[in-house]
Amino acid sequence: RVPDERLAPLVLGAVFGTRMAPHLRAPRLEGAEMELVEQFVGLLPQRWLAHGVPPSLASLRDALGPRAPRGPEASATAAQASRVLRRLGCFDEAQALEVAMA
């Protein structure tokens, strides 16, 4: 088994930061991208997120949160974005998004 201190940087940095993030255009506007982000974050061990958002995932906080683009497409992915933000421990951003949805 590969220790977390070696595996986490590989998955978060090399897989997400190098392979996924550069190809994401606007997850809040593209349902398929939002689905991919939600599945990726959902598969991460919670212990990797226990100390806050890892630096390589920090861009998701802005891309999914209240500063994300607005419009009908963004409204369609708001619930997914809120779930991802909560999983990342971004409770304030998730709550702001949920208030805006109500």
Phi, psi and chi 1 to 4 in degrees:
 res  aa     phi    psi   chi1   chi2   chi3   chi4
   1 ARG       -  136.2  177.4  171.4  177.6 -151.8
   2 VAL   -83.1  129.8  178.2      -      -      -
   3 PRO   -64.6  147.6   -8.0   14.4      -      -
   4 ASP   -54.2  -38.3  -81.8   -7.3      -      -
   5 GLU   -65.4  -17.8   53.3  -86.0   -6.1      -
   6 ARG   -99.8  -36.0  -70.4 -175.6   58.2 -152.4
   7 LEU   -75.8  -41.8 -173.9   58.5      -      -
   8 ALA   -58.1  -49.8      -      -      -      -
   9 PRO   -61.8  -33.6  -21.0   30.0      -      -
  10 LEU   -66.1  -50.3  174.4   69.0      -      -
  11 VAL   -67.2  -47.4  170.6      -      -      -
  12 LEU   -74.4  -40.9  -62.5  174.2      -      -
  13 GLY   -83.9  -55.4      -      -      -      -
  14 ALA   -75.5  -44.9      -      -      -      -
  15 VAL   -77.6  -56.2  173.8      -      -      -
  16 PHE   -75.4  -55.1 -178.7   78.0      -      -
  17 GLY   -63.4  -35.3      -      -      -      -
  18 THR   -98.0  -38.6  -55.6      -      -      -
  19 ARG   -96.5  -39.4  -61.4  -70.9 -177.3 -176.9
  20 MET   -95.0  -55.4  -70.8  176.6   64.2      -
  21 ALA   -53.5  -43.5      -      -      -      -
  22 PRO   -62.4  -19.3  -22.2   31.8      -      -
  23 HIS   -99.2   -6.3  -59.0  -72.8      -      -
  24 LEU   -80.1  126.5  -65.4  175.0      -      -
  25 ARG   -96.0  -56.1  -66.1  175.5 -171.3 -128.4
  26 ALA  -157.6   84.9      -      -      -      -
  27 PRO   -57.4  -30.9   -7.8    9.7      -      -
  28 ARG   -72.4  -20.1  -74.7  -66.5  -52.1  -79.4
  29 LEU  -101.1  -17.3  -59.3  177.8      -      -
  30 GLU  -116.2  110.4  -61.1  -71.5  -24.8      -
  31 GLY   -58.5  -37.8      -      -      -      -
  32 ALA   -66.7  -39.3      -      -      -      -
  33 GLU   -66.6  -40.5  -73.9 -173.4    5.3      -
  34 MET   -63.7  -39.7 -171.2   67.4 -121.5      -
  35 GLU   -62.3  -43.9 -176.5   67.0   30.0      -
  36 LEU   -61.5  -45.7  178.7   68.1      -      -
  37 VAL   -62.7  -44.8  167.5      -      -      -
  38 GLU   -62.6  -42.7 -176.4  176.5   28.9      -
  39 GLN   -66.0  -42.8  -73.3 -171.3   18.3      -
  40 PHE   -60.7  -50.8  177.7   80.0      -      -
  41 VAL   -65.1  -35.9  170.8      -      -      -
  42 GLY   -65.3  -25.4      -      -      -      -
  43 LEU   -86.0  -12.3  -69.0  171.6      -      -
  44 LEU   -71.5  138.7  -64.3  174.9      -      -
  45 PRO   -62.3  135.6  -19.0   29.5      -      -
  46 GLN   -58.0  -31.0 -170.9   62.4   42.4      -
  47 ARG   -63.5  -25.6   64.7 -174.3  176.1  -86.4
  48 TRP   -72.0  -20.9  -69.1    4.2      -      -
  49 LEU  -105.4    0.3  -53.1  170.5      -      -
  50 ALA   -65.1  -25.5      -      -      -      -
  51 HIS  -103.8   22.7  -58.1  -67.9      -      -
  52 GLY   104.0  178.1      -      -      -      -
  53 VAL   -69.4  123.7  179.6      -      -      -
  54 PRO   -61.1  145.5  -20.2   30.7      -      -
  55 PRO   -52.3  -36.7  -25.3   32.4      -      -
  56 SER   -71.5  -15.2   57.3      -      -      -
  57 LEU  -104.4   -0.7  -62.6 -179.5      -      -
  58 ALA   -59.8  -31.4      -      -      -      -
  59 SER   -63.4  -25.1   62.1      -      -      -
  60 LEU   -66.3  -33.5  -74.8  178.4      -      -
  61 ARG   -57.7  -44.2 -177.7  178.7   39.3 -130.4
  62 ASP   -75.5  -38.7  -65.6  -29.3      -      -
  63 ALA   -69.3  -26.0      -      -      -      -
  64 LEU  -107.0  -22.3  -57.2 -179.5      -      -
  65 GLY   -80.2 -162.2      -      -      -      -
  66 PRO   -64.1  -17.7    4.1   -6.2      -      -
  67 ARG   -87.3    0.2  -68.6  179.8  -70.7 -118.4
  68 ALA   -68.8  161.8      -      -      -      -
  69 PRO   -54.9  153.0  -20.0   28.7      -      -
  70 ARG  -113.2  164.8  -60.4  176.7 -167.8  -92.6
  71 GLY   136.2 -179.7      -      -      -      -
  72 PRO   -60.5  -38.9  -15.2   21.9      -      -
  73 GLU   -64.5  -41.0  -61.4   92.5   -8.3      -
  74 ALA   -67.5  -35.4      -      -      -      -
  75 SER   -63.2  -35.1  -64.8      -      -      -
  76 ALA   -68.2  -24.7      -      -      -      -
  77 THR  -108.1    5.5   61.2      -      -      -
  78 ALA   -61.1  -42.8      -      -      -      -
  79 ALA   -64.1  -41.7      -      -      -      -
  80 GLN   -63.2  -44.5  -77.2  179.2  -65.8      -
  81 ALA   -60.3  -41.3      -      -      -      -
  82 SER   -61.8  -42.9  177.1      -      -      -
  83 ARG   -61.9  -43.4  -74.2 -167.9  -59.8  -89.9
  84 VAL   -64.6  -44.6  170.3      -      -      -
  85 LEU   -60.8  -41.9  -71.4  166.2      -      -
  86 ARG   -64.0  -41.6  -73.1 -165.2  175.9  -80.2
  87 ARG   -61.7  -35.6  174.1   99.4  166.9  112.7
  88 LEU   -77.9   -8.2  -68.6  172.9      -      -
  89 GLY    86.4   14.8      -      -      -      -
  90 CYS   -93.4   68.4  -57.2      -      -      -
  91 PHE   -68.9  -37.6  -60.0  109.1      -      -
  92 ASP   -63.7  -44.3  -67.9  -19.2      -      -
  93 GLU   -65.0  -41.1  -70.4   84.2   -7.5      -
  94 ALA   -63.8  -42.4      -      -      -      -
  95 GLN   -66.1  -42.5 -176.5  175.8   13.5      -
  96 ALA   -60.5  -39.8      -      -      -      -
  97 LEU   -65.8  -42.9 -170.9   58.3      -      -
  98 GLU   -65.6  -39.0  -69.2  159.9    3.4      -
  99 VAL   -63.8  -40.7  166.7      -      -      -
 100 ALA   -66.5  -29.2      -      -      -      -
 101 MET   -73.8  -29.9  -72.0 -172.1  -51.9      -
 102 ALA   -71.1      -      -      -      -      -
